[in-house]
């Protein structure tokens, strides 16, 4: 990961949000908001629950890669 992790609240839930720079984006991912590819080499965000009931390890394992725009409008 390349950026500073921060916490955001969305729809009553806490989320960790961590930016990934284009230089660190070495794989393709599927954005959960738009279902389009977050292409390798594209700066984006990694997002996971900060308040999940199954614990930190489960929350981290369920993290998803989002287009920055999709997270902002979501």
WORA-V376095 format. One record per residue. OMEGA is omega in whole degrees, -180 to 180 (NA if undefined). Layout:
BEGIN
<<OMEGA> <OMEGA>>
END
This chain:
BEGIN
<<-172> <-177> <180> <177> <177> <177> <177> <176> <178> <177> <176> <179> <177> <-179> <168> <-180> <-179> <178> <174> <-180> <179> <179> <-179> <-179> <-172> <179> <171> <177> <177> <180> <-178> <-178> <-174> <-179> <175> <-177> <166> <-170> <173> <-180> <180> <175> <-177> <-180> <170> <-173> <174> <-177> <176> <-175> <-179> <-176> <-178> <178> <-175> <-177> <179> <178> <180> <179> <-179> <180> <-179> <180> <-176> <164> <180> <179> <-179> <178> <-179> <-177> <-175> <NA>>
END
